[in-house]
Amino acid sequence: YYNREIVRNDVLALTDLYSDEGYAYAEINPKIDKNFDELTIDITYVVAKRNQVYFENIIIGGNKKTRDKVIRRELKVYEQELFSGKGLKRSVRNLYRLDYFEDIKVDTVKGSAEDKMILKIDVTEKPTGTFSFGAGYSTTENVFGMASISQNNLFGRGQILSLDAQLGGTTTLYRLNFTEPWLFDIPLSARLDLYDWETDYDTYDKNSKGGGVRFSYPVYDFVRAYIGYNYEDADIENISEDASESIKDLEGRNTTSSITTSLVYDSRNRRFNPTEGSRHSISVEYAGLGGNIAFTKYLGETGWYIPVFKDIVTFLHGEIGYVQKNSGGILPDYERFYLGGLNSLRGYDWRDIYVLDENGDEIGGDKYIQFNAELIFPLLKKQGLVGLLFYDTGNVFDDGESIDLGGLRKTAGFGFRWYSPMGPIRLERGYIIDSEGSGAQWEFGMGTSF
């Protein structure tokens, strides 16, 4: 059936098609002939391509701190090359993803000839350095304190330097990291991490010191390949009497030397509070390049942000993982899988979903699967406050067990998130709705979700 909105969308699609071939001033006019006797309509799309247009100059303005080359390297359009509407839209998207600018204005004016165009990009910078500190309460950490200092655009070069500390009932963490996103002026990203991390698990304490280096490079549109090396020296102590034998065998010093490779697709329109796009990743970690820890871990993750209506967004998320011990080494419990808590199945306590070994002791599984669905809607849009409804399901499985989709744990609930200057602050209440458990609890936390 004839529909004016569909015709308008066709005109826009054809205009974009020609603009991607350099016809910046192409005009598409639908010529409509009506036949009232037969109740039909003939549509002829009349295309006036005009001349192909080249970018004569690209002028950057408004950047007092950020260097021109940091902006230009994110552009997908170039001087003396054909106009591209798709490339221009992608350029603006890339600049917003940097999170350096409050506003980005794009203007095109005619150049020195009919086939020349001048592109003007005017940015409004925002602070990229933060110093934050605070205290609070979370269901995982109980009372905690935190402090962080970071600069996401160091010296206007686009480099990232951050130092943060967290002191809580479960975790004490000091971490320093530095990222150079364009090493040697090519899109090769390099990151260095150093950390001192103490974690109080239910049946033992883990005190670890380590660090690593990671490199990544774009291999396709929205796709980056990563490779990294990590070294960790962990001291396992204060093991309780009811701990499993596999945990008791870890007492003392344990060294992990591992290499990780991964492939990540990320088309989200923003890194924080995205409203469209998706992020998917697969990774393999091999430990056993020295030390007494030896395992191979496979992880897969997918996340989709789907606009529903106006500013309402549906988020669909899934994870799957498998780990196996390599010969000549140990697979420690802290590298096995648990579920429960704010970033997995809300309503269950942290690490409250586990398996039992042959002695009936609680240990982590060697495989897991997890699904999450959220409906996110704005409450105070300008202030960054949103509400959400969610449904979580998943479970962990032991060696010899297959993943059973019919035996997954299930929770559902609601919550609130505030995308504050210190990062996302989350308050969510989950209800256990499966036959394995019951109850409900509030979850509070600071930091990114999933």
C-alpha positions in Angstrom: 0.0 0.0 0.0 1.1 3.5 -0.7 2.6 5.2 2.4 4.0 8.7 2.5 6.4 7.9 5.3 7.9 5.0 3.4 8.4 7.3 0.4 10.1 9.9 2.6 12.4 7.2 4.0 13.2 6.0 0.5 14.2 9.6 -0.4 16.5 9.8 2.6 18.0 6.4 1.8 18.7 7.3 -1.8 20.1 10.7 -0.7 22.5 8.9 1.6 23.4 6.4 -1.1 24.4 9.2 -3.5 26.2 11.2 -0.8 28.4 8.2 0.0 29.6 8.3 -3.7 30.6 12.0 -3.4 27.3 13.6 -4.6 26.9 15.9 -1.7 24.2 18.1 -3.4 22.2 15.3 -5.0 18.4 15.9 -5.0 15.9 13.0 -5.0 12.3 14.0 -6.1 9.5 11.4 -6.1 7.2 11.9 -9.1 3.8 10.4 -8.3 1.1 9.5 -10.9 -2.2 8.5 -9.5 -4.7 6.2 -11.2 -8.0 6.7 -9.4 -9.9 4.2 -11.6 -7.6 1.3 -10.7 -6.6 2.7 -7.3 -2.9 2.5 -8.1 0.0 4.9 -7.9 3.2 4.9 -10.0 6.3 6.4 -8.3 9.3 7.6 -10.3 12.3 8.7 -8.3 13.9 11.5 -10.3 17.6 11.9 -9.4 19.6 15.0 -10.0 23.1 13.9 -9.0 24.9 17.2 -9.8 28.7 17.1 -9.5 30.8 15.0 -7.3 32.3 17.1 -4.4 35.7 16.9 -2.8 36.7 18.2 0.7 39.0 21.1 0.0 39.8 21.8 3.6 38.8 20.5 7.1 38.9 23.2 9.7 39.0 22.3 13.4 37.9 24.9 15.9 37.1 25.3 19.6 39.7 22.9 20.9 41.9 24.8 23.4 43.4 21.7 25.0 42.9 18.8 22.6 45.4 18.7 19.8 44.2 18.8 16.3 45.7 15.5 15.4 43.8 13.8 18.2 40.6 15.0 16.5 41.7 14.4 12.9 42.7 10.8 13.6 39.1 10.0 14.6 37.7 11.4 11.3 36.6 9.1 8.5 36.7 11.9 5.9 39.9 13.4 4.5 41.0 16.5 2.6 41.2 16.2 -1.2 39.0 13.1 -1.1 35.4 12.6 -2.2 32.6 13.7 0.1 31.1 10.9 2.1 27.9 11.3 4.1 28.4 7.9 5.9 32.0 8.9 6.7 31.0 12.2 8.1 28.3 10.7 10.4 30.8 8.1 11.6 33.4 10.9 12.3 31.0 12.7 14.6 30.1 9.4 16.3 33.8 8.7 16.9 34.3 12.2 18.4 31.4 11.8 20.8 32.8 8.4 21.9 36.0 10.1 23.0 34.0 11.8 25.7 36.2 14.9 25.5 33.4 17.3 24.2 30.1 18.6 25.4 29.0 19.6 21.9 30.2 19.0 18.4 28.9 21.3 15.5 29.5 20.4 11.9 29.1 22.9 9.0 29.8 22.5 5.3 30.3 25.5 3.0 31.2 25.7 -0.6 34.8 25.9 -1.4 36.8 27.6 -4.2 35.0 25.7 -7.0 31.6 24.0 -7.6 33.2 20.6 -6.8 35.0 21.8 -3.6 33.6 21.9 -0.1 35.0 23.2 3.2 34.2 21.1 6.3 34.1 23.0 9.6 34.1 21.1 12.9 33.6 23.2 16.0 33.9 21.4 19.4 33.1 22.5 22.9 35.5 20.8 25.3 34.6 19.6 28.7 36.8 18.7 31.7 38.5 15.3 31.2 40.4 15.1 34.5 38.6 14.0 37.6 39.5 13.7 41.3 36.9 11.9 43.3 36.6 10.4 46.7 33.8 9.1 48.9 32.4 6.4 51.1 29.3 4.3 50.9 27.8 0.9 51.4 27.4 -2.0 49.0 25.9 -5.5 49.5 29.3 -7.0 48.4 31.7 -4.7 50.2 29.6 -3.5 53.2 31.1 -0.1 54.2 33.8 1.0 51.7 35.8 4.1 50.8 37.2 5.0 47.5 39.4 7.7 45.9 40.4 8.1 42.3 42.4 10.6 40.2 42.4 10.3 36.4 43.0 12.2 33.2 41.4 10.9 30.1 43.1 13.4 27.7 46.6 13.8 29.2 48.3 16.9 27.8 45.7 17.0 25.1 47.3 13.9 23.5 44.3 11.5 24.1 46.4 9.4 26.6 44.7 8.0 29.7 46.4 8.0 33.2 44.5 6.9 36.3 45.3 6.0 39.9 42.6 4.6 42.1 42.1 3.0 45.5 39.3 1.2 47.1 39.0 0.0 50.7 36.1 -2.2 51.7 34.9 -5.1 53.7 35.8 -7.6 50.9 38.3 -5.8 48.7 41.4 -3.6 49.2 42.6 -2.4 45.8 45.3 0.0 44.6 45.7 0.3 40.8 47.7 2.4 38.3 47.2 2.2 34.6 48.3 4.2 31.6 46.9 3.9 28.0 48.4 5.3 24.8 45.6 4.9 22.2 47.8 5.7 19.2 51.3 4.2 19.7 53.8 5.4 17.0 50.9 7.5 15.5 49.1 4.5 14.2 45.9 3.1 15.7 47.8 0.6 17.9 46.7 1.0 21.5 49.0 0.1 24.4 48.0 -0.2 28.1 50.1 -0.8 31.2 48.5 -1.9 34.5 50.0 -2.3 38.0 47.9 -3.4 41.0 48.0 -4.5 44.6 44.8 -6.4 45.3 43.5 -8.1 48.5 40.2 -10.0 48.5 38.5 -11.6 51.5 36.6 -14.6 50.1 34.2 -16.6 52.3 36.7 -19.3 53.1 40.1 -17.7 52.4 42.0 -14.5 51.8 43.9 -13.7 48.6 46.6 -11.0 48.6 47.9 -10.5 45.1 50.4 -8.1 43.4 50.8 -8.0 39.7 50.6 -6.2 36.4 50.3 -6.6 32.7 50.6 -5.0 29.3 48.0 -5.1 26.5 48.0 -4.1 22.9 45.1 -3.8 20.5 44.6 -2.9 16.8 41.5 -2.3 14.7 41.1 -5.2 12.2 37.7 -4.3 10.7 34.9 -1.7 11.2 34.1 -1.6 14.9 36.4 -4.6 15.5 39.6 -4.6 17.5 42.0 -7.5 18.2 43.7 -7.6 21.6 46.7 -9.5 23.0 48.1 -9.1 26.5 50.4 -10.6 29.1 49.7 -10.6 32.8 51.8 -11.7 35.8 50.4 -12.1 39.3 51.9 -13.3 42.6 49.1 -14.3 45.0 49.4 -15.3 48.7 46.5 -17.5 49.9 46.1 -17.4 53.7 43.5 -17.5 56.5 41.9 -20.6 55.1 38.8 -21.7 57.1 38.3 -25.3 58.3 35.2 -25.8 56.1 37.0 -24.8 52.9 37.3 -27.4 50.2 40.5 -29.5 49.8 41.3 -27.8 46.5 41.3 -24.4 48.3 43.5 -25.8 51.2 46.0 -27.0 48.6 46.5 -23.4 47.5 47.8 -22.2 50.8 51.0 -20.1 50.4 52.3 -18.4 47.3 50.9 -19.0 43.8 52.2 -17.5 40.6 50.2 -16.9 37.4 51.9 -16.0 34.1 49.3 -15.8 31.3 48.7 -14.5 27.9 45.2 -13.5 26.7 43.9 -12.9 23.2 40.5 -11.5 22.4 38.4 -10.0 19.6 35.9 -7.2 20.4 33.2 -5.7 18.3 31.9 -2.4 19.7 29.4 -0.2 17.9 27.8 1.5 20.9 27.1 5.2 20.4 28.5 6.0 23.8 30.7 4.1 26.3 28.6 5.2 29.2 24.8 5.0 29.2 24.6 4.0 25.5 21.2 4.1 23.7 22.0 2.1 20.6 24.6 -0.3 19.2 26.1 -3.5 20.5 29.3 -4.9 22.0 30.5 -8.5 21.6 33.7 -10.2 22.6 35.4 -13.6 22.7 38.7 -14.3 24.5 41.1 -17.1 25.4 43.5 -16.9 28.3 46.4 -19.4 28.6 48.1 -19.6 32.0 51.2 -21.7 32.4 54.1 -19.7 31.0 55.9 -20.3 34.3 54.6 -20.4 37.9 52.4 -23.1 39.4 49.0 -22.0 38.0 48.1 -23.5 34.7 44.7 -23.3 32.9 43.0 -22.3 29.7 39.9 -20.1 30.0 37.4 -19.4 27.2 34.9 -16.5 27.5 32.2 -15.1 25.3 30.0 -12.1 25.8 27.3 -10.2 23.9 25.3 -7.1 24.6 22.7 -5.3 22.5 21.2 -1.8 23.1 17.9 -1.6 21.2 15.9 1.7 21.1 12.2 1.0 21.8 10.3 4.3 22.0 11.7 7.8 22.4 14.4 7.5 25.1 13.4 4.0 26.3 16.0 1.3 25.6 16.1 -2.5 25.9 19.4 -4.0 26.9 20.0 -7.7 26.2 23.1 -9.3 27.5 24.6 -12.8 27.7 27.8 -14.5 28.8 29.3 -18.0 28.6 32.5 -19.4 30.0 34.6 -22.5 30.3 37.9 -23.2 32.1 40.1 -26.3 32.2 43.2 -27.2 34.1 46.4 -27.6 32.1 48.8 -30.4 32.8 51.6 -29.7 35.3 49.7 -27.0 37.1 46.8 -26.0 39.4 43.4 -24.5 38.5 42.7 -22.3 41.6 39.3 -21.7 42.9 39.5 -17.9 42.2 39.8 -18.7 38.5 36.6 -20.8 38.5 33.1 -19.5 38.0 30.6 -18.2 40.6 27.4 -16.3 40.0 25.3 -14.0 42.1 25.4 -10.3 42.9 25.1 -7.0 41.2 26.7 -7.9 37.9 25.2 -11.4 37.4 22.0 -12.6 39.1 20.7 -9.8 41.2 18.7 -11.1 44.2 21.4 -13.7 45.0 24.3 -12.8 47.3 27.8 -12.4 45.8 29.2 -15.8 44.7 26.0 -17.5 46.1 25.6 -19.7 43.1 28.3 -22.5 43.0 28.8 -26.2 42.7 29.8 -29.0 45.2 32.9 -31.1 44.9 33.0 -34.9 45.6 33.2 -34.1 49.4 30.2 -31.8 49.3 32.3 -28.6 49.7 31.5 -25.4 47.9 33.7 -24.6 44.9 33.3 -22.6 41.7 32.1 -24.3 38.5 34.2 -24.9 35.4 31.5 -23.6 33.1 28.7 -21.1 33.4 26.0 -19.3 31.3 24.2 -16.1 32.1 21.5 -14.0 30.5 20.2 -10.5 31.4 17.4 -8.4 30.0 16.7 -4.8 31.0 14.2 -2.1 30.1 15.8 1.2 30.8 13.8 4.5 30.9 14.7 8.0 31.8 13.5 9.6 35.0 15.5 12.8 35.1 17.2 12.9 31.7 19.4 16.0 32.1 20.6 14.8 35.5 21.4 11.3 34.2 18.9 9.4 36.4 17.2 6.4 34.9 15.0 3.6 36.1 15.0 0.0 35.0 13.2 -3.3 35.1 15.3 -6.5 34.7 15.2 -10.3 34.4 18.4 -12.4 35.1 18.9 -16.1 34.6 22.0 -18.4 34.6 23.9 -21.1 36.5 27.3 -22.7 37.0 28.1 -26.3 36.2 30.9 -28.7 37.4 33.3 -30.9 35.4 31.4 -33.6 33.7 28.1 -31.7 33.7 26.7 -30.2 30.5 25.1 -26.8 30.4 21.4 -27.4 31.2 19.2 -24.5 30.0 16.3 -26.0 31.8 18.0 -25.8 35.2 18.9 -22.1 35.3 18.4 -19.9 38.3 16.1 -16.9 37.8 15.6 -13.5 39.3 13.7 -10.3 38.4 13.4 -6.8 39.8 13.8 -3.1 39.4 16.3 -0.4 40.1 17.7 3.1 39.6 21.0 4.3 38.1 22.5 7.7 38.3 25.3 8.4 35.8 27.1 10.8 38.1 30.5 12.6 37.5 32.1 9.8 39.6 30.7 7.1 37.4 27.4 5.0 37.5 25.8 4.7 40.9 23.4 1.7 41.1 20.5 0.8 43.5 18.7 -2.3 42.4 16.4 -4.8 44.1 16.3 -8.4 42.9 13.7 -11.1 43.7 14.6 -14.8 43.4 11.8 -16.5 41.4 13.2 -20.0 40.8 12.5 -23.2 42.8 16.1 -23.3 44.2 15.8 -20.3 46.5 13.6 -17.5 47.7 13.9 -14.0 49.0 14.9 -10.6 47.8 17.5 -8.0 48.5 18.7 -4.6 47.6 22.0 -4.2 45.7 24.0 -1.0 45.8 27.2 -0.3 44.0 29.4 2.2 42.1 31.0 1.4 38.7 30.0 0.2 35.3 27.4 -2.5 34.8 28.2 -5.7 32.9 
